[in-house]
Amino acid sequence: MNDHSKQKSVNSRGSSIVGFGGVLAAAAALKKTTFGGGLERESLQVPASPSTPRYTEHHIPRDGVFLHVEDHGSGKPVLLLHGWPDSSYLWRNQIPFLVANGFRAIAPDQRGFGRSDRPEGVAAYSLQNAVADLVGILDALGIDAADIVAHDWGASVAWRTATAHSNRVRRLVVLSVPHPLAPYTLRQREMAWYQLFFQFEGIAEAWLQHDNWALFREMLRSNGDIDRYISDLSRPEALKASLNWYRANLAPRLPESPPKLPPVEAPTLGVWSSNDHYLDGERMKMSGQFVKARWRYEQIDDASHWIPLDAPDRLNQLLIEWLG
């Protein structure tokens, strides 16, 4: 196991946990809960008060990988899935808003990112495993079905979950990434050059970190939480783990027939931003043809790929309209 998985605590048991309602450590209590097949989940719980919503951190095992999950508030569950190179911290502008509007906001660090484990091997990062992680989180928390809000790789996981486990998804909000069967455009192929670069194991890692992460900074164009990303990805094997998402799911292959996926049965909102330098909005627009239920497309102008950070108020408004 890597250095993170050896740590069977949440950010170490002696650390203080700062939540959205203020400093929570004084009221926190760590407990173990047994579920499904005798597996154990470690949870750091903070009781609710009039000024501080309920807050829990879970350390959930899923096929030998421990997933760190933040769990805020009460009410209808909504699962928030981040992408590359983020963590659950991406949703810091959405979580308090959702909780204040009566939702239970559940935000995992996906495998390889944040405080979750970084398993070895490219195959560990297949979308199949990521979808199983999502279902495992719902099972561990005793949730039959949830709304899902997802960005980047999280959106890819959400699309796949909505087709493979339609009974677990009530409503779907996908940011930036279109349905997997949306036809590729020439513009998308041009924009996706970095996906090929990421396939070169060792070389991509070296170039991204070279000269104080110069290429990484250039690629992100001053968008996102760059300094936080660099801090996270500088941990042992963290950058490699994050790039393994691309190697497991986007490696070059011979032409083949597209996968046969059932239509999405959950009402779906697709959101794209005009200053996204990595994904073509035309593919998001075309995603509606793969949704059997209600479909809505929204474009947010003057926002980069990182919609939750660049347009939090507009996104929050859309979430309440769609999920409320």
N, C-alpha and C positions, 0 to 999 in steps of 0.2 A: 504493500500500500504506500501511497505517497505521504509526504509529511503532513498534508492536510487531513487525510483519512485516519491517520493515527490519533488525531486529536478528537476524542470522543466528547467534546464539549462544544458549546456555542460561543465562539470568540473567546474561549477560555472561561472557566467558571468563575475566575476571580475578576473578570473585567466588568465594567459597568456598562449597561445597555441604555443608550439614549434613543427614545422613541419620539414620535411626532408630537406627543403631548407633553414632552419635557423629560427630565431625568427620571428613569423608571427603576433604576437598580435597587433602590431602597425597599421596594415592595416586591421584588422578584423572587420566585422560588422555582428551582429546577426539579422536575419530576420525570419518571419514566412511565410510559404507558405502553401496555402490550396490546397488539392488534394482529389480525390476520396471520395465522400460522405460527404464532409465538414470537414474531419479530417485535423489536422494541423501538419506540420512538422517544427521543429525549426532547422535552419541551421546557422552555423557560417562560413562565407565565407571570403576567402582571395583571392583577385584578383591576377591574374598571372602577372609575369614580366619576362623579358628575363632570369633572374637567378633563379626565383622561380616559379615552376609550380603551376597551379590552385590547391587550397586546400580548401575543405569544410568539416565541421563536421555536420552530420545530427542527429536529435533526432526524430526517426520515430515511430509513434504509430502503434501497430499491435495487435488488439484484447485485448486492455487494457494494453499491455506491451510496454514500450518504448525501442526501440533498438538504441544503439549508433553506428553510421556508419561513418567511415573515407572515404573520397572521394578525390582521388589524380589524377591530370593530366587530359588529354583529349584524345580522340581517341576511339578505340574499347574497350568496357567495359569488364573487367575481375573481377569476384567476388572471393574474397579470404576468405575461411571459416576455422577457427581454431577448435581445439578440446579441450580435458581436459588435464591439467587445465589451458589452455592458454587464450589469448585474441587476439585482432587484432595485438598486439605488436609482435606476432610470426612472422609476415611477414615483419619485418623491413628491411631485406636484399633483399626482392623481390620487394617491392613497388617502391623504387627509380629506380631500374633496369627496371621494367616494364614501368614506366612513361617515363624514358629516351628513351625507344624504342617505344614510340608512343601509349601506352595503357592508359586507364583510370582505375586505380586500386581502387577497392571498397572493404573495409575491415570492416565488422561489428564485434562487440562483440556479440556473440550469447547469447540468453536469459540465465540469471543466471551467466554470466561471465563479467569481465571487468566493463565497465561503463553502460552496459545495465541493465534493471530491473531484479529483482530476484523474480518472482511470487511465491506465496505459493502453496503447494500441489505437489505431485509427478506427477499427470496427466498433469500438465502444461508443463512438459519437454518431452512429447512424440515426436517421430520423425515426426508425423503428424503435430504438432504445429511448429516444427522447419522448416519443408518444407514450411509451410504457411508463416513463417517469411521471408524466402528467396524470395518467390514469391511476398510478400508484399513489400519488399525492392525494387525489380525490378519495381513493379508498381509505387511506390512512386517516384522513380527517372526517370520514363518515359522510361524505358528500355524494349524493347520487348524480347530480348534474349541476353545472355552474355556467355562468356567463364567462366568456374568455375574451380578454383584450390582449393583443399580441403584436410585437414589433420585430421586424427583421427575421432572424432565425426563429424567434418565437412565433412569428406569423406562419412560417413553414410548418412548425409543429402543430399549430392550431388548425390549419387547413387539413392536415393529415388526420388529426384527431376527429375533426368534424365528419370526415368521410368514413373512418374506420370504427368510430365509437359515437355514432350520432346521438345515442341516448344519453350521453354524458354532457352534451353541449346544448345550452338553452339558446343563447344568442351569441353572436360572434362579431368581434371588431378586429379587423386585420389592418395593420399599418404598414405601408410601403411595399410589402411583398405580395404578389398576386397569387392566384390559384395555380397549383403546379402544372395544370394542363393548359393554361393561357398561352396562346401561340407566341413564340419568340419573335421579336422585331429586330431589324438590323441595328437599330439604336441600342437595344438591350445588349446585343452581342458586343458592341463596341464599348459600352459602359462597364461590362463585366470582365475587363482585362485582368483585374486584380485576382479574380477567382482562379485563373490559370497560374498566375504568379505564386499564389498560396500553395499550389500543389507540390512545389519543390521543397521538400522537407530539409531543414537545416539551412538551406540557402535563403528561403523567405524569412526565417527567424533571424538570421544574421543581418540581412539587409534592413529589416524593420527596426532593429535595435541599434544599428550602426550610427555613429556620430550623434549620440544622445537622441536616438529615435527620430532622426531627421526625416526619413522616408515615411514613417508612420504619421508624423505630424503633417507632412505634406499631403498625404492621402486623405486625412480627415479635414483638411482645409479650415482649421481653427473651429470646427464644430464638435459637439459632444463634450464629454468630461475628459479631455485629453490627459491632464496630469493624473487624474484618478485611474484612467485606463493604464497608463504607463506604470504606475505603482502596482496595480493588480497584476499586470502581465509580466512584471519583473520577478515575481515569485518563481521558485523552482518549477519548471515544466508547465507553467501557466500559459505562456504564449503558444507553445506547441499544442497544448490541449485545445486552445481556442481555435487554432488553425485546422485541427483535426476535424472540426465540423465541416469544413470545406472539402477536405480530403476524403471523408467518408461518404459525402453526398453529392459532390460536384466534380469528381475525378473524370477526366476525359474518357470517353468510351465510344465504341462503334455505334453507328446509327441503329436504332431499334424502335419498335412500336411503343408508343406512350403507354403508361400503365392504365389499366381499366379501373377507374375510381367512380364510385356511386356519387350522384349529385349531393351537394351539401343541403341538408334539411333544416338547418338552423337559420333564422333570419340573420343576414350578414351585412355589415357596414364595411366597405373598403375605403381606406383613406390614403391619399398620396399627396406629397408636398412638391411644389414646383421647383424647389432648389435641391432636389435629390439628385446627386451626381452618380448614383450607383444603380438605380432602378427606373425603368421607363414606365410612366404612368399609363400609357396605352394598354399595357398588359393588365393593370389593375382594372381599367374600364372594361376589358373583355372578360374579366373574371365572373361577371354576373351571369353569363351563360351556363356556368357550372353550379349555380345556386338554384335549388328548387323552390326555396322559400323566398320571402321578401328580400330584395337586394337594393342597396343604396350606395352610390359612389359620391365621395366628397373630395374636393381638392382644396388644400390649404396653400395659399400663395405666400411666397417670401419666407418659407420655412425650409430648413435643411432636412436631410434624411432623419434627423433626430426630432421628430414631431413632438414627443412628450416634453422635450426641453425647450424647444423654440416657440411652440404655440400651445402652452398648457391651458390657457383659458378657453381657447377655441376647441381644443380636444375635449376638455372637461364638459363643455356645453354639449358636444356631440354625444359623449358617453351618457349623459343624463337623458338626452332625447331618445337614444337608442335602447338603453338598458332600463330606463325608469318605467 
